[in-house]
Amino acid sequence: IYRGALKRKDLLVLTPVGKITWWMSRLVLPLYERIMAKQLKSELD
C-alpha cells in the first residue's frame, strides 16, 4: 500500500483473487460479466 501511495496509483489490487478478477475484467469482459451476473443472481435468490 505504501509503495502504491508513493507512485500515486489510483487502484491497488492486493489479493490474488483481486488480481485475477482485474485481469478477467480487462481481457474477457463478456465472460466476466456473465460470471458476475450468475453470482449475483444466486445471492439475491
Secondary structure, 3 states (H helix, E strand, C coil): CHHHHHCCCCCCCCCHHHHHHHHHHHHCHHHHHHHHHHHHHHHHC
